[in-house]
Each structure stands twice: as structure tokens, then as C-alpha cells.
Amino acid sequence: MSNRYSNLAHNAMSRVKDSYSIELSKIADMSLSDFCKLCPATSDKAAIQKLKAAVDDAAAKNLAQADLLNNIKKLGDTVYNLAKTLFPMLR
């Protein structure tokens, strides 16, 4: 049953999903060099490359935020911690 509040919630979730897709596309369009500039100077280069590849893959496949998070977690703690630093929305 639809009511005013469920419509408001649905509209809010749509905006969040649209915002996520837009931001993900922007990050995926970045070069690896520019992506590295977002990372703390002490970041492991291999972790940065793995994270960038995961973001690129998520954008190409239009993955949901939860799927991206699961894929990042599978890459290990170093990559996951870097992702949390760069993308607070993934916490």
C-alpha cells in the first residue's frame, strides 16, 4: 500500500542510488594517476590499483553499492581500509 511516507522514502532512495551511480562513474573515469592523488601518501600502490580496478568494474557492470563493498572486502583489509578512507559511504 502506498502512502505519502512510502512515496517520500522511495523518492529519497532513488536520489541516493542516482547519486551513487554518478559518483561511481566520475571515479571510474579518473586515471589511475589522478586516483592515486586522492589516496594518502602512505597508501600501498598495489592496494590502490586493486581498489581502482574494483571501482572500474563496478561502474562498468553498474553494480549496486553493496556489491561493490563485498567485492572490495574480498580484496583484503588493506584495500578495504583504503576504501573506507576514500569513500565514507562504504562504511
The 8 nearest C-alpha neighbors of each residue, nearest first, counted from 0:
[[1, 2, 5, 6, 3, 4, 9, 8],
 [0, 2, 5, 6, 3, 4, 9, 7],
 [3, 1, 5, 4, 6, 0, 7, 8],
 [2, 4, 6, 5, 7, 1, 8, 9],
 [5, 3, 7, 6, 2, 8, 1, 9],
 [4, 6, 8, 2, 7, 3, 1, 9],
 [5, 7, 9, 3, 4, 8, 10, 2],
 [8, 6, 4, 10, 5, 9, 11, 3],
 [9, 7, 5, 11, 6, 10, 4, 12],
 [8, 10, 6, 12, 7, 11, 5, 13],
 [11, 9, 13, 7, 8, 12, 6, 14],
 [10, 12, 8, 14, 13, 9, 7, 15],
 [13, 11, 15, 9, 14, 10, 16, 8],
 [14, 12, 10, 16, 11, 15, 17, 9],
 [13, 15, 17, 11, 12, 16, 18, 10],
 [14, 16, 12, 18, 13, 17, 19, 11],
 [17, 15, 19, 13, 18, 14, 12, 20],
 [18, 16, 14, 20, 19, 15, 13, 21],
 [17, 19, 15, 21, 16, 20, 14, 22],
 [18, 20, 16, 22, 17, 21, 23, 15],
 [21, 19, 23, 17, 18, 22, 24, 16],
 [20, 22, 18, 24, 23, 19, 17, 25],
 [23, 21, 25, 19, 24, 20, 18, 26],
 [22, 24, 20, 26, 25, 21, 19, 58],
 [23, 25, 27, 21, 22, 26, 58, 28],
 [26, 24, 22, 28, 23, 27, 21, 29],
 [25, 27, 23, 29, 28, 24, 22, 54],
 [26, 28, 55, 24, 29, 25, 54, 23],
 [29, 27, 25, 26, 24, 30, 55, 23],
 [30, 28, 26, 27, 33, 34, 31, 25],
 [29, 31, 33, 32, 34, 28, 27, 35],
 [30, 32, 34, 33, 35, 29, 51, 48],
 [31, 33, 35, 30, 34, 36, 29, 37],
 [34, 32, 36, 30, 35, 31, 29, 37],
 [33, 35, 31, 36, 37, 32, 29, 30],
 [36, 34, 32, 38, 33, 37, 31, 47],
 [35, 37, 33, 34, 38, 32, 39, 40],
 [38, 36, 35, 34, 39, 33, 85, 40],
 [37, 39, 35, 36, 40, 42, 85, 34],
 [38, 40, 41, 42, 37, 36, 35, 81],
 [39, 41, 42, 38, 36, 35, 43, 37],
 [40, 42, 39, 43, 38, 44, 81, 35],
 [43, 41, 39, 40, 44, 38, 47, 46],
 [42, 44, 46, 45, 47, 41, 77, 40],
 [45, 43, 47, 46, 42, 48, 35, 49],
 [46, 44, 48, 47, 43, 49, 50, 42],
 [47, 45, 78, 49, 43, 44, 48, 50],
 [46, 48, 44, 50, 45, 49, 51, 43],
 [47, 49, 45, 51, 46, 50, 52, 44],
 [50, 48, 46, 52, 47, 51, 53, 45],
 [49, 51, 53, 47, 52, 48, 46, 78],
 [50, 52, 54, 48, 53, 49, 55, 47],
 [53, 51, 55, 49, 50, 54, 56, 48],
 [52, 54, 50, 56, 51, 55, 57, 49],
 [55, 53, 57, 51, 56, 52, 27, 58],
 [54, 56, 27, 52, 58, 53, 57, 51],
 [55, 57, 59, 53, 54, 58, 52, 60],
 [58, 56, 62, 54, 60, 55, 59, 61],
 [57, 59, 61, 55, 56, 60, 24, 23],
 [60, 58, 56, 57, 61, 55, 62, 27],
 [59, 61, 57, 62, 58, 56, 55, 63],
 [62, 60, 58, 57, 59, 63, 20, 56],
 [63, 61, 57, 60, 66, 67, 64, 58],
 [62, 64, 66, 65, 67, 61, 57, 16],
 [63, 65, 67, 66, 68, 62, 19, 89],
 [66, 64, 68, 63, 67, 69, 62, 89],
 [67, 65, 69, 63, 68, 64, 62, 70],
 [66, 68, 70, 64, 65, 69, 57, 71],
 [67, 69, 65, 71, 66, 70, 72, 64],
 [70, 68, 66, 72, 71, 67, 65, 73],
 [71, 69, 67, 73, 68, 72, 66, 74],
 [70, 72, 68, 74, 73, 69, 79, 67],
 [71, 73, 69, 74, 79, 70, 75, 68],
 [72, 74, 70, 71, 75, 69, 79, 76],
 [75, 73, 71, 72, 78, 70, 79, 76],
 [76, 74, 73, 77, 72, 78, 79, 71],
 [75, 77, 79, 78, 80, 72, 74, 81],
 [78, 76, 80, 79, 75, 81, 46, 74],
 [77, 79, 46, 81, 80, 76, 75, 74],
 [80, 78, 76, 82, 81, 72, 77, 71],
 [81, 79, 83, 77, 82, 78, 76, 84],
 [80, 82, 84, 78, 79, 83, 77, 85],
 [81, 83, 79, 85, 84, 80, 86, 78],
 [84, 82, 80, 86, 87, 81, 85, 90],
 [83, 85, 81, 82, 86, 87, 80, 38],
 [86, 84, 82, 83, 81, 87, 38, 37],
 [85, 87, 83, 88, 82, 89, 84, 90],
 [86, 88, 89, 83, 90, 84, 85, 82],
 [87, 89, 86, 90, 83, 64, 85, 19],
 [90, 88, 87, 86, 83, 68, 82, 64],
 [89, 88, 87, 83, 86, 68, 82, 84]]
